[in-house]
């Protein structure tokens, strides 16, 4: 945080934000990790695409058991991801996991 505050417009900010998000994820501060990942994507869309930050964001949502946002995130990157079949498979898996949550009506094919 102090590095980001001291050098807010330098080239290393993307890497600092990515590191911060990873630390927050490992610390299980998932809501904060989501905020940092979203900021990273908003500020550096091309670099975030290269480093597959959208996929990382979907994993954090999955960790939070927020399957709806994980699916929405994957849907948004599906067309730009190097392996769309992988993304489709992840979406399918998440929808199935979502169907097992309390109150879900079940997975329908």
Helices and strands as residue ranges (DSSP letters): H 2-6, H 13-26, H 30-43, H 45-50, H 53-63, H 67-77, H 84-99
